[in-house]
């Protein structure tokens, strides 16, 4: 299994606002989780090009991450910039 509860807790500790494993609702931690899942699905799609279900899930996940980043940008631009920089995302 690619996403264990320990890995989730590690992501939330690293990228969350409160720097704790229980900080699951902050936009930064959600974007980090979405990014991790997107990277995993992207690798899967490189090997399995005809997997339509995974392709749709990947597109939906990218849309969710984009909406969350737009929200973060609207609410606090400095947190948005820090999130983009720490995750190594474009834009």
C-alpha positions in Angstrom: 0.0 0.0 0.0 1.5 3.3 -1.0 -0.2 5.6 1.5 0.0 4.3 5.1 -1.3 6.2 8.1 2.4 6.8 9.2 3.1 8.4 5.8 0.0 10.6 6.2 1.0 11.6 9.7 4.5 12.5 8.4 3.0 14.7 5.6 0.7 16.5 8.1 3.6 17.1 10.5 5.9 18.4 7.8 3.5 20.7 5.9 0.7 21.5 8.4 0.4 24.8 10.1 0.5 23.5 13.7 3.3 21.0 12.8 1.5 18.1 14.4 0.2 14.8 13.0 -3.4 15.8 13.9 -3.3 18.9 11.7 -5.3 17.3 8.9 -7.6 20.2 7.9 -5.2 23.0 7.1 -5.0 23.8 3.4 -1.2 23.3 3.4 -1.5 19.8 4.7 -4.3 18.9 2.3 -2.3 20.2 -0.7 0.7 18.2 0.5 -1.5 15.1 0.6 -3.0 15.8 -2.8 0.5 16.3 -4.2 1.7 13.0 -2.8 -1.2 11.2 -4.3 -0.9 13.0 -7.7 2.8 12.0 -7.9 1.9 8.4 -7.2 -0.9 8.3 -9.8 1.3 10.0 -12.3 3.9 7.2 -12.0 1.1 4.6 -12.4 -0.1 6.4 -15.5 3.3 6.3 -17.1 3.3 2.5 -16.9 -0.4 2.0 -17.6 -1.5 4.5 -20.3 -4.9 2.9 -21.0 -6.1 3.0 -17.4 -9.1 5.3 -17.8 -10.3 5.1 -14.3 -7.0 6.2 -12.8 -6.8 8.9 -15.4 -10.1 10.4 -14.4 -9.1 10.1 -10.7 -5.9 11.9 -11.4 -7.6 14.8 -13.2 -10.1 15.1 -10.4 -7.3 15.2 -7.8 -5.4 17.9 -9.8 -8.7 20.0 -9.8 -9.1 19.6 -6.1 -5.5 20.7 -5.4 -6.0 23.7 -7.7 -9.2 24.7 -5.9 -7.4 24.4 -2.5 -4.5 26.5 -3.8 -6.8 29.1 -5.2 -8.5 29.3 -1.8 -5.2 29.6 0.0 -4.0 32.3 -2.4 -7.3 34.3 -1.8 -7.1 34.0 2.0 -3.3 34.4 2.7 -0.9 35.0 -0.2 2.2 34.5 2.0 1.1 31.0 3.1 0.3 30.2 -0.5 3.8 31.2 -1.6 5.4 29.2 1.2 3.3 26.2 0.3 4.2 26.3 -3.4 7.9 26.7 -2.6 8.0 23.9 -0.1 6.2 21.4 -2.4 8.2 22.5 -5.4 5.0 23.3 -7.5 5.0 25.6 -10.4 3.2 28.9 -10.5 
